Amino acid sequence: MLALYAANLALVPPSQLAFPLAVSCAGTVVVWIVAAFFLRNIDRGALVASVAVTAFFLFGHVRDAFNLTSESLFWPWLLGLLGVVALAGWKRKEYSQLTRASNAVGILLVAFPLLTSLYSTLTMSSNPVVQGPNAKPTTVSRPDIFYIILDGYGRSDALQRTFGYSNAGFIEGLEKRGFSIADSATTNYVQTELSLSSSLNLKYLQTLLPNLNPASAERRPIDQAIDKNAAAKRLKALGYSYIGVTSGFPFVRFDSAALSLGENEGSKLLWTSLLSLTPISPESLPGESAFVVRRRHIHTALQNLAELARPSGAPKFVVAHILAPHPPFVFGPNGEERRPRATFTYADGNHFRTQSGTAEDYKIGYTGQITYLNKLVLKTLDDMLAVAKKDTIIVLQGDHGSKLNLNQDDLKMTDLNEVLPILMAIRAPFANRLPKAMSPVNVFRFIFANAFGDDLATLPRHSYYSTWEHPFDFQEVTPR
């Protein structure tokens, strides 16, 4: 459990560890007591409990290593477990030595993830504070601003080339509702957190956080930069209320916002990941499936946007992260429920093909989900525009493109012309000035310059690739 938590620090706040850890420890103690009672020896009971609990959590690793199903593995695993437990419980004299050796190993196994977590936490506490752009207060009107991220929404030409999919109807629907389209838009980074932390802070990460270690995998600095971003600081200085809307992705949270709407999936994700290592399927337990929860999150997030569009006393800055059309694919083209065959995961690119399904599964899932998302978004925009102020600014943007042909580990095996082109649409009184080749790092520079007269120059357009394991080891791919 501690190793699983240490590997997912950016996903799970420490408070979410308590319940699954308590359940795991309590279950272990119960097995120990029962074994000790029947064997009439506390050391032998401890050995049997250790073997049983270890086998319990090794189940998923064995299943995946041999590409088996849980059903086909269960009985051989159970018979093997009973045999090993019988051997562990056999009367022997050297249990005290074996117990001391096991305790030493146990201490090391607990210490390593604890020290890893502690080091990461201490490192995070020294993160630089993100500063807002220097700009004088404005006396012009203060329109509500909605920054809506549709995660993984690619540009029209890239969708056509990759999937043979046309979203011309969606683009026409946006234009009818007053949006201008940047039809040559590309993202600056190929990962969600990198893209959002850059766009919300109006800078490239190499400038925003110059001390990022290219060899590091610690994502907390950029997650904090998303939450406590420069755009929100600038707007709060103008009297704006900062509101965050999420749809379940644990990386993206808006804890510092005046209002944060959405459910944090960190606890459920940790619990689901833990159970996936055992013979117990997460879907077999009482309560909602993670896939059902995901459907509700997407619907609820868009409904929240419609409600937030109503005028209020103070102007609003709303940042919404909608985890769609990104995997997992839970909607068909007409909103019908889809249930991927694999365990619930946010895996994308080549990681999708190793954890969730085939390339064909991705094509079918992505095109189905984006078709339904288009309908939901246009309906949401109609609801928003029916009640919003006329000068309300709305940005619809992909953080990166689709990732059928992204390799999370190797640039040479990545189709940049699929991953980099993104949806970029803006509705504002000045939207007719939108550059066709807009990129996320310049979105708020464009808005602040035109809405408030801020003296913010447009940054040169750059795009960077980095692997999942080393997100800050940037490789410039703009010429490609």
HELIX and SHEET records of a PDB file:
HELIX    1   1 LEU A    2  ALA A    6  1                                   5    
HELIX    2   2 PRO A   14  LEU A   17  5                                   4    
HELIX    3   3 ALA A   18  LEU A   39  1                                  22    
HELIX    4   4 ILE A   42  ALA A   65  1                                  24    
HELIX    5   5 SER A   70  ALA A   88  1                                  19    
HELIX    6   6 TYR A   95  SER A  125  1                                  31    
HELIX    7   7 SER A  156  PHE A  163  1                                   8    
HELIX    8   8 ALA A  168  LYS A  176  1                                   9    
HELIX    9   9 THR A  192  SER A  199  1                                   8    
HELIX   10  10 LEU A  205  LEU A  208  1                                   4    
HELIX   11  11 ARG A  220  ASP A  227  1                                   8    
HELIX   12  12 ALA A  230  ALA A  237  1                                   8    
HELIX   13  13 GLY A  266  LEU A  275  1                                  10    
HELIX   14  14 PRO A  282  SER A  284  5                                   3    
HELIX   15  15 ALA A  290  LEU A  308  1                                  19    
HELIX   16  16 ASN A  350  GLN A  355  1                                   6    
HELIX   17  17 ALA A  359  VAL A  387  1                                  29    
HELIX   18  18 LEU A  411  MET A  413  5                                   3    
HELIX   19  19 LEU A  416  VAL A  419  1                                   4    
HELIX   20  20 ALA A  431  ARG A  433  5                                   3    
HELIX   21  21 PRO A  440  ASN A  442  5                                   3    
HELIX   22  22 VAL A  443  PHE A  452  1                                  10    
SHEET    1   A 7 SER A 180  ILE A 181  0                                        
SHEET    2   A 7 MET A 424  ARG A 427 -1                                        
SHEET    3   A 7 ILE A 393  GLN A 397 -1                                        
SHEET    4   A 7 ILE A 145  LEU A 150  1                                        
SHEET    5   A 7 LYS A 316  ILE A 322  1                                        
SHEET    6   A 7 SER A 241  VAL A 245  1                                        
SHEET    7   A 7 LEU A 259  LEU A 261  1                                        
SHEET    1   B 2 TYR A 464  TYR A 465  0                                        
SHEET    2   B 2 GLN A 475  GLU A 476 -1                                        
END                                                                             
